[in-house]
Structures are given as structure tokens and as C-alpha cells.
Amino acid sequence: MTTLIELHDHNIRISSPQGLLGESPGFANTFEKPPVYGADALSLTRLHPQQSFNQFWFQLGLDPLAGKNKLFRHQADLAFGHLESITKKFELIGETVFAVPSHYSANQLATLLGLVKHCTIDAAGLVDLALLALAKLHEHQQALFMDVQLHQTVLTLVTKEHGEIIRQKVLPISGTGLLSLYDAWANTITDAFIKQSRFDPLHNADTEQYIYSELEAWLRSVAKNKEILIEINNKGTIHQASLTLNNFEQRAQNIFQKVSQEIDSIGSAFTPVFALDRICSLPGLKQAMPGLNPVSDNAITENGYQHLELIKSSGEALKLVSRLPVEEKNTAFTKNSSPANTFRPTHFVFRHKAYALSDINLPEFNLAKPIQINLQGQDYYLDVNPEVDLDLNGSTLTESELLKLGDRLTVNKHFILEFIQVQ
């Protein structure tokens, strides 16, 4: 059996051919003896911040740590400790393929392979994580994958050429990672408590840790219910604060806008942008990037095993796989495409800007529920939304309709979209 490890520094995923085995956040903490890793370390980050580490996968290398540490010399030592804890927890042995972040240098890949030699697993292949995420990219000639890591966001441009998808460009954007977002949202919660309860939860390590431990669950709840009541128990006293989804969305805009501004520098105005489902659900991201396309959280695992024999290699020097074949017969660009598929739109234009087809919910429309675009076979269909007045080519939309090139959609008798194809 070949194991697949996805090196997301915020949550490493470990899979087998049967599916996901588990996850382990990229954190280490030396307060406990011996040091702890993953979820155990994450639960101590605010209680013992001086003993907390979370940069070792991001900055994987042999440069000495800035602060003196008797247990670890450099980031690679911390990464090895985490990797060893993963192999023990999940009882991993034998062949292992690594899906690695696009920003890794040749030296970092060599360091990773060096660590693996001291574990119970054997490195059987290296493949670009973004390439696997977009391995079933059929309808676009190029696309961007947005990988939101702990400390940065990495944009990876993938193109389709001669029957292959190929990694072309990589652009890291510092200061736009999940840690910056979590800090912003923790401050949002703190502001609400100070205003509504005159209580500062960040003033106490226990309540600060509680906020960061519960934050992801609160984000899921407020995304579903649009409003949330948070309770914090501080030494027997219950404090409450009410927050809305908009509170979280607005607080993240500066970070997301910084990423959005960099997108055109690596792609073009017509390049569709993709991100994993769990990233697309972050509050405020769809507002900053209305055309963002979700990719299944399991896509990297599924595509990794589909292309396993191409990724695996033997010998001392493993090479990073940065191109994979794509089945042209499934795309909209093959010579044998059916007429209906040839005239299928890939984008819509609104106010002179093109967006890749996905559910439509631009900020200007102020919709409570997105206008749904469904892919059925090789065709896109526009669904009825009872809460929105939709007019397609001059007729009121009363049932699901096949979208064709040149179709014009009027939203609430005011906003006009035109469907086009971009190659």
C-alpha cells in the first residue's frame, strides 16, 4: 500500500487508497516533555507561546533557529519530529508519496527527502500539490490555484499544453496566511466582548486559547446561521457577545484584497482561480474574489492515486513531478467535441470584467442566495432562484435552462451578464 501525505502546513493530510486516514496541524510545542505535535501542540499555542513553533514546514531547511533551543537546531529538526509523530500515530510503513507546496525550493525538497530516510516510511515520489488539485482541469487553457497556508498565500499558474497540465509560475504573497486571518477574527470577537460585556478575552491566556481553539467551529456556525452568540467562561463568570457574518467578512477584506491585487500579475483577467472547499468557505473570501471556484478537499488525494504510477519513481534522486497528462477527450477544446460542447460558455462578463463560471453572487447584486450554475455532463445549466428576478434572453426564467454562448442574463431587472467562452 502506498501512503499519500499532503504537506499543507496548517493541517497535513494522510491518506491511503481507501481514503483519508487523518490530519495533523503543523504545530510543535516544547512545554511538555517530550515535545508534542499536531493537535496537542495547537492546544498549547496561546498558553505557552514561547515554546510554540509553526514555521518548520513553511521554512523547511537547515538554517539555525533564531532562539536558542536545546532540543532543536533548525526547522528541519522540528519537521522531523512532526513527521515521526505522524508515522507512529498512523503506523505508516513503506512507500509514501508527498504532495508538496508549490513554493518549495530544490533545497527544501532535498531536506524533506533527508528527513524521510530516518523514518519508517520510504519516499516513493514528489508531486506539486497545486498540480494535483487541478489535475482534472479540462475546460480551461490555464488556471490559478490559490493555496492559503499558515504564513502566506501561494498562487500557482497551471497551463494546458499538448495533452498535459504543467506548472508554469509560482507567486508567494507574504502576510496573507491563515494565522493573519485568525488573528484578525480573534480581534473581531474581542472587540465585540469589550463593547457588549466589557470583558477582554485576550487579556487572559486561558480565554485567549479558548478563542483560538473554538474559532473554526464558530466560523462554520456563523457562515450557516449568519449570526452567532459566543459564550466564554472566565473563572466562573459567563460573558456573552453576539456577532454577525458581516463582522467576520469585513475584518478579512484587507488581507483578501492584497491577494486579489496580485492575481493579475501572474495570470490574466480571464484566468479562473481555484481553491480548496475549506478555503473558499472562509468569511469574506467570496466577496473579495466573486469568481473563485471551489475544488473538493479530497481532490488532491483522488488525483494523486489516479496518477500514482506516473508520480512514483525509484533511485536515489527523486524528481518533483510538475506536469501530468490530461484526458483531452473530456475537454471542450478537442477536435472531436460535439457541437453543443463547442458552443458551451466558460465565463460570464459583468461590467467589462470576465469571471469563470461558478455560482453567481457578486457583491453588487446583494443576493441572500447565489444564482446556481450546474454542470451536467459537459453542459452548464442556469437554475431558477425564487428569491431573484432572472431574465434570460428577454424571457423570465421559470425552469433550469442550458447556457449557450452569447446568452444574456438580467438580474433583478438591472444587472446584465453575458456568457462567453475563453480559450
C-alpha positions as CSV (number, residue, x, y, z in Angstrom):
1,M,0.0,0.0,0.0
2,T,1.3,3.5,-0.9
3,T,0.5,6.3,1.5
4,L,-0.1,9.9,0.3
5,I,0.9,12.8,2.5
6,E,-0.3,16.3,1.6
7,L,2.0,18.9,3.2
8,H,-0.4,21.7,4.0
9,D,1.4,23.4,6.8
10,H,-1.9,24.3,8.6
11,N,-3.1,20.7,8.5
12,I,-1.2,17.8,7.0
13,R,-3.5,15.2,5.5
14,I,-2.5,11.5,5.4
15,S,-4.4,9.2,3.1
16,S,-4.4,5.6,1.8
17,P,-6.1,4.2,-1.3
18,Q,-9.2,3.6,0.8
19,G,-9.4,7.3,1.8
20,L,-8.4,9.8,4.5
21,L,-6.6,8.3,7.5
22,G,-6.3,11.6,9.4
23,E,-4.9,15.1,9.7
24,S,-2.2,16.8,11.9
25,P,-1.8,20.5,12.2
26,G,1.7,21.8,11.6
27,F,2.5,22.9,15.2
28,A,5.0,21.8,17.8
29,N,5.3,22.7,21.4
30,T,8.2,22.1,23.8
31,F,6.4,22.9,27.1
32,E,5.6,19.3,27.5
33,K,8.4,16.7,27.9
34,P,8.8,15.2,25.4
35,P,7.6,17.8,22.9
36,V,4.1,17.4,21.4
37,Y,3.0,17.9,17.8
38,G,-0.2,18.4,15.8
39,A,-3.5,19.0,17.6
40,D,-1.8,18.6,21.0
41,A,0.6,21.3,20.2
42,L,-2.0,23.5,18.7
43,S,-4.0,23.5,22.0
44,L,-1.0,25.0,23.8
45,T,-0.1,27.8,21.4
46,R,-1.6,30.6,23.5
47,L,-0.9,29.1,26.8
48,H,2.8,28.7,26.2
49,P,3.6,30.9,23.2
50,Q,7.4,31.0,23.8
51,Q,7.5,27.2,23.4
52,S,5.3,27.1,20.3
53,F,6.6,26.6,16.7
54,N,4.7,26.6,13.5
55,Q,7.1,27.7,10.7
56,F,9.0,24.5,10.3
57,W,7.1,23.3,7.2
58,F,6.9,26.8,5.7
59,Q,10.6,27.4,6.2
60,L,11.8,23.8,6.0
61,G,15.6,24.0,6.0
62,L,18.9,23.7,7.9
63,D,19.3,27.4,8.9
64,P,19.8,27.6,12.8
65,L,16.8,28.6,14.8
66,A,16.8,32.3,15.8
67,G,16.3,31.5,19.5
68,K,18.5,29.1,21.5
69,N,16.9,25.7,21.8
70,K,18.4,22.6,23.5
71,L,16.1,20.2,21.6
72,F,16.1,21.5,18.0
73,R,18.9,23.0,15.9
74,H,16.8,24.2,13.0
75,Q,13.4,24.0,11.3
76,A,14.2,20.6,9.8
77,D,14.6,19.1,13.3
78,L,11.1,20.3,14.2
79,A,9.7,19.0,10.9
80,F,11.3,15.6,11.5
81,G,9.7,15.4,15.0
82,H,6.3,16.2,13.5
83,L,6.8,13.7,10.6
84,E,8.0,11.0,13.0
85,S,5.0,11.6,15.3
86,I,2.7,11.2,12.2
87,T,4.3,7.9,11.1
88,K,3.9,6.5,14.7
89,K,0.4,7.7,15.2
90,F,-0.9,6.2,11.9
91,E,1.5,3.3,11.9
92,L,2.9,4.2,8.5
93,I,5.5,2.0,6.8
94,G,6.7,1.5,3.2
95,E,6.1,3.6,0.1
96,T,4.9,7.2,0.6
97,V,4.2,9.9,-2.0
98,F,4.4,13.5,-0.9
99,A,2.2,16.3,-2.4
100,V,4.4,19.3,-1.7
101,P,3.6,23.1,-1.7
102,S,4.5,24.9,-4.9
103,H,6.9,27.3,-3.3
104,Y,9.3,24.6,-2.1
105,S,12.8,25.0,-3.5
106,A,15.1,22.2,-4.6
107,N,17.0,22.5,-1.3
108,Q,13.7,22.2,0.7
109,L,12.8,19.1,-1.3
110,A,16.2,17.6,-0.6
111,T,15.8,18.4,3.1
112,L,12.4,16.6,3.1
113,L,13.9,13.5,1.5
114,G,16.6,13.6,4.0
115,L,14.1,13.5,6.9
116,V,12.2,10.6,5.4
117,K,15.3,8.5,5.4
118,H,15.3,8.5,9.2
119,C,11.6,7.5,9.4
120,T,9.8,4.1,8.9
121,I,8.5,5.3,5.5
122,D,10.2,5.4,2.1
123,A,9.8,8.3,-0.2
124,A,8.4,7.0,-3.4
125,G,7.5,10.2,-5.2
126,L,7.2,14.0,-5.1
127,V,4.4,15.9,-6.8
128,D,3.3,19.5,-6.8
129,L,0.3,19.9,-4.6
130,A,-1.4,22.6,-6.8
131,L,-1.0,20.4,-9.9
132,L,-2.9,17.6,-8.2
133,A,-5.6,20.0,-7.1
134,L,-6.2,21.0,-10.8
135,A,-5.4,17.6,-12.4
136,K,-9.0,17.4,-13.8
137,L,-8.8,20.9,-15.3
138,H,-10.5,20.2,-18.7
139,E,-12.4,23.3,-19.8
140,H,-9.7,26.0,-19.4
141,Q,-6.3,26.5,-21.1
142,Q,-4.9,27.9,-17.9
143,A,-5.9,28.4,-14.3
144,L,-4.6,29.6,-10.9
145,F,-4.6,27.6,-7.7
146,M,-4.7,29.6,-4.5
147,D,-3.1,27.8,-1.6
148,V,-3.7,29.7,1.7
149,Q,-1.0,28.5,4.1
150,L,-0.3,29.4,7.7
151,H,2.0,32.3,6.9
152,Q,1.4,33.2,3.3
153,T,-0.8,32.6,0.2
154,V,0.8,30.9,-2.8
155,L,-0.6,31.4,-6.3
156,T,0.3,28.7,-8.8
157,L,-0.3,29.1,-12.5
158,V,-1.1,25.9,-14.4
159,T,-1.4,25.7,-18.1
160,K,-2.7,23.0,-20.5
161,E,-0.4,22.2,-23.4
162,H,-0.1,19.2,-25.8
163,G,-2.2,16.9,-23.7
164,E,-0.6,17.9,-20.3
165,I,-1.2,20.3,-17.5
166,I,2.0,22.0,-16.5
167,R,3.1,24.2,-13.5
168,Q,4.3,27.4,-15.0
169,K,4.6,30.2,-12.4
170,V,4.6,30.4,-8.6
171,L,3.9,33.6,-6.6
172,P,4.1,33.6,-2.7
173,I,2.3,36.5,-1.0
174,S,3.6,37.1,2.5
175,G,1.4,38.2,5.4
176,T,-1.8,36.7,3.9
177,G,-1.9,33.4,5.6
178,L,-4.4,31.7,8.0
179,L,-2.6,33.0,11.1
180,S,-3.1,36.6,10.0
181,L,-6.8,35.8,9.3
182,Y,-7.3,34.1,12.6
183,D,-5.7,37.0,14.5
184,A,-8.0,39.4,12.7
185,W,-11.1,37.3,13.6
186,A,-9.9,36.9,17.2
187,N,-9.7,40.7,17.4
188,T,-13.2,40.9,15.9
189,I,-14.5,38.6,18.7
190,T,-12.5,40.6,21.4
191,D,-13.9,43.9,20.2
192,A,-17.5,42.5,20.4
193,F,-16.9,41.3,24.0
194,I,-15.3,44.5,25.1
195,K,-18.2,46.5,23.6
196,Q,-21.0,44.2,24.8
197,S,-19.7,42.7,28.0
198,R,-16.7,44.9,29.0
199,F,-14.6,41.8,29.0
200,D,-11.3,41.4,27.2
201,P,-10.8,37.6,26.5
202,L,-7.3,38.2,25.1
203,H,-6.1,39.6,28.5
204,N,-6.1,36.0,29.9
205,A,-4.1,33.1,28.4
206,D,-6.9,30.5,29.1
207,T,-9.7,32.5,27.4
208,E,-7.3,33.5,24.6
209,Q,-6.5,29.9,24.0
210,Y,-10.3,29.1,24.1
211,I,-11.0,31.6,21.3
212,Y,-8.4,30.2,19.0
213,S,-9.4,26.6,19.8
214,E,-13.1,27.2,19.0
215,L,-12.6,29.7,16.2
216,E,-13.0,27.3,13.3
217,A,-16.2,25.9,14.8
218,W,-17.6,29.4,15.3
219,L,-16.7,30.4,11.7
220,R,-18.7,27.4,10.4
221,S,-21.6,28.2,12.6
222,V,-21.8,31.9,11.7
223,A,-21.5,31.0,8.0
224,K,-24.5,28.8,8.3
225,N,-26.7,30.9,10.6
226,K,-25.4,34.4,9.7
227,E,-25.3,35.3,13.4
228,I,-23.7,33.7,16.4
229,L,-23.9,34.1,20.2
230,I,-20.5,33.3,21.8
231,E,-20.1,32.5,25.5
232,I,-16.9,32.5,27.4
233,N,-16.5,31.2,31.0
234,N,-13.8,33.2,32.8
235,K,-13.3,31.9,36.3
236,G,-16.9,31.0,36.8
237,T,-18.4,34.2,35.2
238,I,-20.2,33.7,31.8
239,H,-19.6,36.5,29.3
240,Q,-21.5,36.7,26.0
241,A,-21.2,38.5,22.7
242,S,-23.3,38.5,19.6
243,L,-21.6,38.7,16.2
244,T,-22.8,38.6,12.6
245,L,-21.2,37.0,9.5
246,N,-20.6,40.5,8.2
247,N,-18.4,41.3,11.2
248,F,-16.1,38.5,10.1
249,E,-16.3,39.2,6.4
250,Q,-15.4,42.9,6.8
251,R,-12.4,42.2,9.1
252,A,-10.8,39.9,6.5
253,Q,-11.1,42.2,3.4
254,N,-7.7,43.9,3.7
255,I,-5.9,40.5,3.6
256,F,-8.0,39.1,0.8
257,Q,-7.7,42.3,-1.2
258,K,-3.9,42.0,-1.0
259,V,-4.1,38.6,-2.6
260,S,-6.7,39.7,-5.2
261,Q,-4.4,42.5,-6.3
262,E,-1.6,40.0,-7.1
263,I,-3.7,37.7,-9.2
264,D,-3.5,39.7,-12.4
265,S,0.3,39.8,-12.1
266,I,0.6,36.1,-12.5
267,G,-2.4,35.3,-14.8
268,S,-4.8,37.4,-16.8
269,A,-8.2,38.9,-16.3
270,F,-9.7,35.8,-17.8
271,T,-7.7,33.2,-15.7
272,P,-10.1,31.3,-13.4
273,V,-8.9,31.0,-9.8
274,F,-9.5,27.8,-7.8
275,A,-9.1,27.0,-4.1
276,L,-10.0,24.0,-1.9
277,D,-13.5,24.0,-0.5
278,R,-12.4,24.6,3.1
279,I,-10.6,27.8,1.9
280,C,-13.5,29.0,-0.2
281,S,-15.7,28.9,2.8
282,L,-13.6,31.4,4.8
283,P,-15.7,34.5,5.6
284,G,-15.2,37.4,3.2
285,L,-13.3,35.5,0.5
286,K,-16.1,35.2,-2.0
287,Q,-16.8,39.0,-1.5
288,A,-13.2,39.8,-2.4
289,M,-13.0,37.2,-5.2
290,P,-16.5,36.7,-6.6
291,G,-15.4,34.3,-9.4
292,L,-13.5,32.0,-7.1
293,N,-14.1,28.3,-8.0
294,P,-14.1,25.6,-5.3
295,V,-12.2,22.3,-5.6
296,S,-13.1,19.3,-3.5
297,D,-11.0,18.9,-0.3
298,N,-10.4,15.3,-1.5
299,A,-9.3,16.2,-5.0
300,I,-5.5,16.1,-4.2
301,T,-5.9,12.6,-2.7
302,E,-8.1,11.3,-5.5
303,N,-5.9,12.7,-8.3
304,G,-2.8,11.6,-6.6
305,Y,-3.9,7.9,-6.6
306,Q,-5.2,8.2,-10.2
307,H,-1.7,9.3,-11.3
308,L,0.2,7.2,-8.8
309,E,2.3,5.2,-11.2
310,L,3.4,8.4,-13.0
311,I,4.3,10.1,-9.7
312,K,6.2,7.2,-8.2
313,S,9.9,6.8,-9.1
314,S,12.9,4.8,-8.0
315,G,16.5,5.5,-7.3
316,E,18.3,7.9,-5.0
317,A,17.3,11.2,-6.7
318,L,13.5,11.6,-6.8
319,K,12.4,14.4,-9.1
320,L,9.4,16.7,-8.5
321,V,6.5,15.9,-10.8
322,S,5.4,19.3,-12.2
323,R,3.4,18.1,-15.2
324,L,0.7,15.4,-15.6
325,P,-1.3,14.1,-18.6
326,V,-4.9,15.3,-19.1
327,E,-7.6,13.4,-21.0
328,E,-8.3,15.7,-23.9
329,K,-11.4,13.7,-24.9
330,N,-13.1,15.2,-21.8
331,T,-12.3,18.8,-22.6
332,A,-14.1,21.5,-24.6
333,F,-11.1,22.0,-26.8
334,T,-10.7,18.7,-28.7
335,K,-11.2,18.3,-32.4
336,N,-14.0,15.8,-31.8
337,S,-16.0,17.9,-29.5
338,S,-19.7,17.8,-30.1
339,P,-21.3,21.0,-31.5
340,A,-23.2,21.6,-28.2
341,N,-20.0,21.4,-26.3
342,T,-18.1,23.6,-28.7
343,F,-20.6,26.4,-28.0
344,R,-20.6,26.0,-24.3
345,P,-19.6,29.1,-22.3
346,T,-16.8,29.1,-19.8
347,H,-17.1,32.6,-18.4
348,F,-19.6,35.5,-17.9
349,V,-18.9,39.2,-18.4
350,F,-20.2,41.8,-16.0
351,R,-19.2,45.5,-16.3
352,H,-16.3,44.6,-18.7
353,K,-14.8,42.0,-16.4
354,A,-14.9,38.3,-17.0
355,Y,-15.5,35.7,-14.3
356,A,-15.1,31.9,-14.7
357,L,-18.4,30.1,-14.5
358,S,-19.4,29.2,-10.9
359,D,-22.4,30.1,-8.7
360,I,-23.0,33.8,-9.2
361,N,-23.1,36.1,-6.2
362,L,-21.3,39.3,-7.0
363,P,-21.3,41.9,-4.2
364,E,-23.2,44.4,-6.4
365,F,-26.2,42.0,-6.6
366,N,-26.6,41.8,-2.8
367,L,-28.1,38.3,-3.0
368,A,-29.1,36.3,0.0
369,K,-28.6,33.1,-2.0
370,P,-26.3,32.7,-5.0
371,I,-27.6,32.1,-8.5
372,Q,-26.7,28.5,-9.2
373,I,-24.8,27.3,-12.2
374,N,-24.8,23.4,-12.5
375,L,-22.5,21.3,-14.7
376,Q,-24.5,18.4,-16.1
377,G,-22.4,16.1,-18.3
378,Q,-20.5,18.7,-20.4
379,D,-23.1,21.5,-20.3
380,Y,-23.8,24.3,-17.9
381,Y,-27.4,24.9,-16.7
382,L,-28.8,28.0,-15.1
383,D,-31.1,27.3,-12.2
384,V,-34.2,29.2,-11.1
385,N,-33.8,31.2,-7.9
386,P,-37.2,32.1,-6.5
387,E,-35.7,35.0,-4.5
388,V,-34.2,36.7,-7.6
389,D,-35.8,38.0,-10.8
390,L,-33.9,36.3,-13.6
391,D,-34.5,37.1,-17.2
392,L,-32.6,35.0,-19.8
393,N,-32.5,36.5,-23.4
394,G,-35.6,38.6,-22.7
395,S,-37.7,35.8,-21.1
396,T,-38.4,35.2,-17.4
397,L,-36.5,32.1,-16.2
398,T,-39.1,29.6,-15.0
399,E,-37.1,26.4,-15.2
400,S,-33.5,25.3,-15.5
401,E,-32.0,26.4,-18.8
402,L,-29.0,25.3,-20.9
403,L,-26.5,28.1,-21.2
404,K,-25.1,28.9,-24.6
405,L,-22.5,31.4,-25.9
406,G,-24.0,34.8,-26.2
407,D,-26.8,34.3,-23.7
408,R,-27.6,37.4,-21.8
409,L,-28.9,37.3,-18.2
410,T,-30.6,40.2,-16.5
411,V,-30.6,40.1,-12.7
412,N,-33.4,41.9,-10.8
413,K,-34.2,43.9,-14.0
414,H,-30.9,45.9,-13.6
415,F,-27.7,43.9,-13.8
416,I,-26.8,42.4,-17.2
417,L,-24.4,39.5,-17.7
418,E,-23.2,38.0,-21.0
419,F,-21.9,34.4,-21.3
420,I,-18.7,33.9,-23.3
421,Q,-16.0,31.3,-24.0
422,V,-12.4,31.9,-23.1
423,Q,-9.7,29.6,-24.5
